[in-house]
Amino acid sequence: MQENRSFDDLFNGFPGADTVQSGDSYGQTVQLQPVPLNQGTDLGHSHIAFWADWDHGAMDGFGHASQGYPTPYPNFQYAYVPQSETVPIWTLAREYTLGDRMFESNSGPSFIAHQYMIAGQSADADENPGNGAPSDIGKWGCDSPSDFRVALIGPDGTDLPGPYPCFDYETIADILDANDVSWRYYAPKAGYTGYIWSAYDAVRHIRFGPDWTNDVIEPNTQVLTDVQNGELAQVTWVVPDYPYSDHAGGSSTAEGPDWVGTVVNAIGASQFWDSTAILISWDDWGGWYDHVNPPQVDPMGLGFRVPLIVVSPYAKHGYISHHVHEFGSFLHFTEEVFDLPSLGTRDAISDDLSDCFDFTQTPQRYVPVPVSVSPNYFLNAKPSDKPPDND
């Protein structure tokens, strides 16, 4: 799970996919312009910002400057990343399956998106936690400062006061544990991003139970070492550290595609390739323009389109999925693969990604995608101590 990119922003012009070169901004047509992946301006992508961008389905409000996020020039949000900066992920998308109707489950930012990825819900929380101060970045979840709260979804794009951001609902990990299916969640080293994108930190019985020690692994780069050593759980989550997350911001880099390519290359070269499906997506739109009006299935979402890449010896080759998917689809797919009961949340109404696969295919040898750094680059990288996100 990478960070903060809409489909029109990251895969603009991909052959056969639904993208556009211009967009509507309050009734005026504006051309999408190239903006580098490591451009340092973050954009508003809170639940409230979603409503402004979405504009009741008109998809014309992306030109707003919201919640203290100034832009360097007008219509900055109407942008795409140059293809030259995304070679590893474009290569994977061309070889395997790319979904152009993948929507984030929630209409808001990262904290909530990651809860939907593990639980198909967020107990109606709809924003990132904080204390209302400009410097409210910190640990999100059961390790949050005592004065942190998380807003609840209100009517018509509003927020309501909410609780401390430590929940106790059932997650897919609980179902995996109950059915003796192994899992691991690779998170950045504890710190800003370590707890921000470590979804299980917000689930009380996991944060303060044995799974936290046994199955939540840090740093996230340990996945490269584990795979090389012949270790891979039956279900694995991998989230990035900030510098290679694709998140816009002052300390971002253009290394996200190389990170994704490096993880996939490690698995492709391992004994696990023939029995693995790798599901790659981005947790929210990050404020970047997208032209497709998301289906509304409940008060929380769906949110805007984000990319989906399905990499597997059983993924359809060179296929573009136009079926509607969301993060609940990951849960539904996992439940079907391991014959598990449903959580009864978004997984119950999401598709199972079946159109992306052909299980009659004979597995072919994995061909590594080009990356510009070696695995040691990530293994030796100093963990980020920069706050990436506060909306």
C-alpha positions as CSV (number, residue, x, y, z in Angstrom):
1,M,0.0,0.0,0.0
2,Q,1.6,3.2,-1.2
3,E,0.5,6.8,-0.6
4,N,-1.6,9.5,-2.0
5,R,-2.0,9.2,-5.8
6,S,-5.0,9.3,-8.0
7,F,-5.3,7.2,-11.1
8,D,-5.2,10.1,-13.5
9,D,-2.1,11.4,-11.7
10,L,0.0,8.3,-11.7
11,F,-1.1,6.4,-14.8
12,N,-2.0,9.2,-17.1
13,G,-2.0,8.0,-20.7
14,F,-1.6,4.3,-20.0
15,P,-2.7,2.5,-23.2
16,G,-6.3,1.2,-22.9
17,A,-6.9,2.8,-19.4
18,D,-9.5,5.5,-18.7
19,T,-7.5,8.7,-18.3
20,V,-7.8,12.3,-19.5
21,Q,-5.5,15.1,-20.4
22,S,-7.8,17.9,-19.2
23,G,-10.2,18.4,-16.3
24,D,-13.0,20.7,-15.2
25,S,-12.3,23.4,-12.6
26,Y,-15.5,25.2,-11.6
27,G,-16.7,25.1,-15.2
28,Q,-13.4,25.9,-16.9
29,T,-11.4,23.3,-18.8
30,V,-7.8,23.1,-17.6
31,Q,-5.0,21.0,-19.1
32,L,-3.2,18.5,-16.8
33,Q,0.4,19.3,-16.4
34,P,3.5,17.3,-15.5
35,V,4.5,17.5,-11.9
36,P,7.5,15.5,-10.6
37,L,6.8,12.7,-8.2
38,N,9.0,14.4,-5.5
39,Q,7.5,17.8,-5.9
40,G,7.4,19.2,-2.4
41,T,3.8,20.5,-2.2
42,D,1.3,18.5,-0.3
43,L,-2.4,19.0,-1.1
44,G,-5.6,18.9,1.1
45,H,-7.0,15.3,1.2
46,S,-9.1,15.2,4.3
47,H,-12.7,14.1,4.2
48,I,-13.8,17.7,4.1
49,A,-11.4,18.3,1.1
50,F,-12.9,15.3,-0.6
51,W,-16.3,16.9,-0.5
52,A,-14.9,20.1,-2.0
53,D,-13.1,18.2,-4.8
54,W,-16.0,15.9,-5.5
55,D,-18.6,18.7,-5.5
56,H,-21.6,16.3,-5.4
57,G,-20.3,14.3,-8.4
58,A,-19.4,17.3,-10.6
59,M,-15.7,16.5,-10.1
60,D,-14.7,20.2,-10.6
61,G,-13.6,21.4,-7.1
62,F,-9.9,20.2,-7.2
63,G,-8.7,23.8,-7.8
64,H,-9.5,24.8,-4.2
65,A,-6.7,25.5,-1.7
66,S,-7.9,23.9,1.5
67,Q,-6.9,23.7,5.1
68,G,-3.7,25.7,4.9
69,Y,-2.3,24.0,1.8
70,P,-1.2,26.7,-0.6
71,T,-0.3,25.7,-4.1
72,P,2.6,27.1,-6.1
73,Y,0.4,28.1,-9.0
74,P,-3.2,27.9,-10.1
75,N,-4.7,24.5,-11.0
76,F,-1.6,22.7,-9.5
77,Q,-3.9,19.8,-8.5
78,Y,-4.6,19.1,-12.2
79,A,-1.4,17.1,-12.7
80,Y,0.2,13.9,-13.8
81,V,3.6,12.3,-12.9
82,P,5.9,11.9,-15.9
83,Q,6.1,8.3,-17.1
84,S,9.9,8.5,-17.0
85,E,9.7,8.6,-13.2
86,T,7.4,5.5,-12.8
87,V,9.1,2.9,-15.0
88,P,9.0,0.0,-12.5
89,I,5.3,0.3,-11.8
90,W,4.3,1.0,-15.4
91,T,6.3,-2.1,-16.4
92,L,4.4,-4.2,-13.9
93,A,1.1,-2.8,-15.1
94,R,1.9,-3.6,-18.7
95,E,3.0,-7.2,-17.9
96,Y,0.2,-8.1,-15.5
97,T,-3.1,-6.5,-14.6
98,L,-3.9,-2.8,-14.0
99,G,-7.3,-1.8,-12.5
100,D,-8.7,1.6,-13.6
101,R,-11.9,1.3,-11.5
102,M,-10.2,0.8,-8.2
103,F,-11.6,3.3,-5.6
104,E,-10.3,4.0,-2.1
105,S,-12.9,2.7,0.3
106,N,-13.2,6.0,2.3
107,S,-13.6,9.6,1.2
108,G,-10.6,10.9,3.2
109,P,-7.1,10.4,4.3
110,S,-4.5,7.7,5.2
111,F,-5.4,6.7,8.7
112,I,-8.9,5.7,7.7
113,A,-7.9,4.1,4.4
114,H,-5.5,1.8,6.3
115,Q,-8.3,0.7,8.7
116,Y,-10.4,-0.3,5.7
117,M,-7.5,-2.3,4.4
118,I,-7.5,-4.5,7.5
119,A,-11.0,-4.3,8.8
120,G,-13.3,-3.0,6.0
121,Q,-14.4,-0.2,8.4
122,S,-13.2,2.5,10.7
123,A,-16.0,2.8,13.3
124,D,-17.3,5.9,11.5
125,A,-14.0,7.7,12.0
126,D,-13.3,9.8,8.9
127,E,-10.1,11.9,9.4
128,N,-6.5,11.5,10.7
129,P,-6.2,11.8,14.5
130,G,-4.8,14.9,16.1
131,N,-5.3,17.4,18.9
132,G,-6.3,20.4,16.7
133,A,-3.0,22.0,16.8
134,P,-0.9,22.8,13.7
135,S,1.7,20.4,14.9
136,D,-0.7,17.5,15.5
137,I,1.4,15.0,13.7
138,G,2.4,12.1,15.9
139,K,1.5,8.5,16.7
140,W,-1.8,7.6,15.3
141,G,-3.7,4.9,17.1
142,C,-3.4,3.3,20.6
143,D,0.0,5.0,20.9
144,S,-1.4,8.5,20.3
145,P,-0.9,11.2,22.9
146,S,-3.8,11.3,25.4
147,D,-5.3,14.5,24.0
148,F,-5.6,13.1,20.4
149,R,-9.1,12.5,19.0
150,V,-10.4,11.3,15.6
151,A,-13.3,12.9,14.0
152,L,-16.5,11.0,13.1
153,I,-18.3,11.4,9.8
154,G,-21.0,14.0,9.8
155,P,-23.7,14.9,7.3
156,D,-22.9,16.6,4.0
157,G,-19.2,16.5,4.2
158,T,-18.8,17.6,7.8
159,D,-16.9,16.2,10.8
160,L,-18.3,15.5,14.3
161,P,-16.3,15.2,17.5
162,G,-15.0,11.7,18.0
163,P,-13.1,9.4,20.4
164,Y,-9.5,8.5,21.1
165,P,-8.2,6.7,18.0
166,C,-7.9,3.2,19.6
167,F,-10.5,0.8,18.4
168,D,-11.4,-2.8,19.2
169,Y,-13.3,-4.1,16.3
170,E,-12.6,-7.4,14.5
171,T,-10.0,-7.4,11.7
172,I,-9.0,-9.9,9.1
173,A,-6.0,-10.7,11.3
174,D,-8.4,-12.0,14.0
175,I,-10.0,-14.3,11.4
176,L,-6.5,-15.4,10.1
177,D,-5.4,-16.2,13.7
178,A,-8.6,-18.2,14.4
179,N,-8.0,-20.3,11.3
180,D,-4.3,-20.8,11.7
181,V,-3.4,-18.8,8.7
182,S,0.0,-17.0,9.2
183,W,0.3,-13.2,8.6
184,R,2.7,-10.4,9.0
185,Y,2.4,-6.6,8.7
186,Y,5.7,-4.9,7.7
187,A,5.7,-1.3,9.0
188,P,8.3,1.4,9.1
189,K,10.4,1.7,12.3
190,A,8.4,3.3,15.1
191,G,8.3,7.0,14.9
192,Y,6.2,9.3,12.7
193,T,5.4,6.9,9.8
194,G,6.0,3.9,11.9
195,Y,2.7,4.4,13.7
196,I,0.9,6.6,11.1
197,W,0.8,3.8,8.5
198,S,0.9,0.8,10.9
199,A,-2.8,0.1,10.8
200,Y,-2.9,-2.5,13.6
201,D,-1.5,0.1,16.1
202,A,-5.1,1.4,16.2
203,V,-6.6,-1.9,17.2
204,R,-6.4,-2.3,20.9
205,H,-6.4,-6.1,21.3
206,I,-3.6,-6.4,18.6
207,R,-1.5,-3.5,19.8
208,F,-1.5,-4.9,23.4
209,G,-1.6,-8.6,22.5
210,P,0.9,-11.2,21.3
211,D,0.3,-10.4,17.6
212,W,2.0,-7.0,18.1
213,T,5.3,-8.8,19.0
214,N,4.9,-11.8,16.7
215,D,3.3,-10.5,13.5
216,V,3.8,-6.7,13.3
217,I,7.3,-6.4,12.0
218,E,9.6,-3.3,11.8
219,P,11.3,-2.0,10.0
220,N,9.4,-2.6,6.8
221,T,12.6,-3.4,4.9
222,Q,12.7,-6.7,6.9
223,V,10.4,-8.1,4.2
224,L,13.4,-8.1,1.8
225,T,15.5,-10.1,4.2
226,D,12.8,-12.5,5.2
227,V,11.9,-13.4,1.6
228,Q,15.6,-13.9,0.8
229,N,15.8,-16.2,3.8
230,G,12.8,-18.3,2.7
231,E,10.3,-16.7,5.0
232,L,6.9,-15.3,3.9
233,A,3.6,-15.5,5.7
234,Q,0.5,-16.7,4.0
235,V,-0.9,-13.1,4.2
236,T,1.5,-10.2,4.2
237,W,1.0,-6.4,4.2
238,V,3.9,-4.1,3.3
239,V,3.7,-0.3,3.8
240,P,6.5,2.2,2.9
241,D,8.5,4.6,4.9
242,Y,7.8,8.2,4.0
243,P,10.7,9.0,1.6
244,Y,9.7,6.2,-0.8
245,S,5.9,6.3,-0.2
246,D,4.9,8.4,-3.3
247,H,3.5,10.9,-0.8
248,A,4.0,14.5,-1.9
249,G,5.8,16.7,0.7
250,G,8.9,18.4,1.6
251,S,11.0,15.3,2.3
252,S,9.5,13.1,-0.4
253,T,11.6,11.4,-3.1
254,A,11.0,9.8,-6.4
255,E,12.0,6.4,-5.0
256,G,8.5,4.9,-4.5
257,P,8.4,3.0,-7.8
258,D,11.8,1.6,-7.1
259,W,10.7,0.5,-3.6
260,V,7.6,-1.3,-5.1
261,G,9.8,-2.9,-7.9
262,T,12.4,-4.0,-5.3
263,V,9.8,-5.8,-3.2
264,V,8.1,-7.5,-6.2
265,N,11.5,-8.5,-7.6
266,A,12.5,-10.1,-4.3
267,I,9.3,-12.2,-4.3
268,G,9.6,-12.9,-8.0
269,A,13.1,-14.4,-7.5
270,S,12.0,-16.5,-4.5
271,Q,10.5,-19.9,-4.0
272,F,7.2,-18.2,-3.3
273,W,6.6,-16.8,-6.8
274,D,4.5,-19.7,-8.1
275,S,1.9,-19.4,-5.2
276,T,1.7,-15.7,-4.7
277,A,-0.5,-12.8,-5.7
278,I,0.8,-9.3,-5.0
279,L,-1.9,-6.6,-4.8
280,I,-0.4,-3.0,-5.1
281,S,-2.5,0.1,-4.5
282,W,-2.3,3.6,-3.1
283,D,-4.3,4.6,0.0
284,D,-5.9,7.8,-1.1
285,W,-5.9,10.4,-3.9
286,G,-3.7,12.9,-2.1
287,G,-5.6,15.9,-3.5
288,W,-4.7,15.1,-7.1
289,Y,-7.3,15.4,-9.9
290,D,-9.2,12.4,-11.1
291,H,-12.1,12.6,-13.5
292,V,-14.2,9.5,-12.6
293,N,-17.1,10.1,-10.2
294,P,-16.9,7.4,-7.5
295,P,-19.9,5.2,-6.7
296,Q,-21.5,6.1,-3.4
297,V,-22.2,2.9,-1.4
298,D,-22.6,4.4,2.1
299,P,-21.9,7.7,3.9
300,M,-18.1,7.0,4.0
301,G,-17.5,6.3,0.3
302,L,-16.4,5.2,-2.1
303,G,-13.6,7.7,-2.4
304,F,-11.7,8.7,-5.6
305,R,-9.9,6.3,-7.9
306,V,-6.5,5.1,-7.0
307,P,-4.3,2.7,-9.1
308,L,-4.4,-1.1,-8.6
309,I,-1.7,-3.5,-10.0
310,V,-2.2,-7.2,-9.6
311,V,1.1,-9.1,-10.0
312,S,1.0,-12.9,-10.0
313,P,1.8,-15.9,-12.3
314,Y,-1.9,-16.2,-12.4
315,A,-2.8,-12.5,-13.1
316,K,-4.0,-11.9,-16.6
317,H,-1.2,-10.6,-18.8
318,G,-1.6,-7.1,-20.3
319,Y,-5.1,-6.8,-18.9
320,I,-6.9,-3.7,-17.8
321,S,-9.7,-4.3,-15.3
322,H,-12.6,-2.0,-15.7
323,H,-14.5,-3.7,-12.8
324,V,-15.2,-1.7,-9.6
325,H,-12.8,-2.6,-6.9
326,E,-12.0,-1.2,-3.4
327,F,-9.9,-2.1,-0.4
328,G,-12.7,-4.4,0.7
329,S,-11.8,-6.4,-2.4
330,F,-8.5,-7.3,-0.9
331,L,-10.3,-8.7,2.1
332,H,-12.8,-10.6,0.0
333,F,-10.1,-12.1,-2.1
334,T,-8.1,-13.2,1.0
335,E,-11.3,-14.8,2.5
336,E,-11.9,-16.8,-0.6
337,V,-8.3,-17.9,-1.0
338,F,-8.2,-19.3,2.5
339,D,-11.8,-20.3,2.8
340,L,-12.4,-17.8,5.7
341,P,-15.7,-16.3,7.0
342,S,-16.5,-12.8,6.0
343,L,-15.9,-9.8,8.3
344,G,-19.4,-8.6,7.3
345,T,-18.1,-5.1,6.6
346,R,-17.0,-3.7,3.2
347,D,-15.7,-7.1,2.2
348,A,-19.3,-8.4,2.1
349,I,-20.2,-5.9,-0.7
350,S,-16.9,-5.7,-2.5
351,D,-15.9,-7.9,-5.5
352,D,-13.2,-10.6,-5.1
353,L,-10.8,-9.5,-7.9
354,S,-11.7,-12.6,-9.9
355,D,-11.7,-10.8,-13.2
356,C,-8.0,-10.1,-12.7
357,F,-6.9,-13.7,-12.6
358,D,-6.7,-16.8,-14.9
359,F,-6.0,-19.8,-12.7
360,T,-5.7,-22.1,-15.7
361,Q,-2.4,-20.3,-16.7
362,T,0.9,-22.2,-16.5
363,P,3.1,-20.1,-14.2
364,Q,5.9,-18.4,-16.1
365,R,9.3,-17.4,-14.7
366,Y,9.3,-13.9,-13.3
367,V,11.2,-11.3,-15.3
368,P,12.6,-8.6,-12.9
369,V,11.4,-5.1,-13.6
370,P,14.1,-2.4,-13.9
371,V,14.9,-0.4,-10.8
372,S,17.6,2.2,-10.3
373,V,18.8,1.2,-6.9
374,S,19.9,-2.1,-5.2
375,P,17.9,-3.7,-2.3
376,N,20.8,-2.5,0.0
377,Y,19.7,1.0,-0.7
378,F,16.5,0.5,1.2
379,L,18.0,-1.9,3.7
380,N,20.6,0.6,4.7
381,A,18.4,3.7,4.6
382,K,17.9,5.8,7.7
383,P,14.2,5.6,8.8
384,S,12.3,8.9,8.2
385,D,11.7,11.2,11.2
386,K,9.7,13.6,9.1
387,P,5.9,14.1,9.6
388,P,4.3,13.3,6.2
389,D,0.7,14.1,6.7
390,N,-1.6,16.1,8.9
391,D,-5.0,16.0,7.1
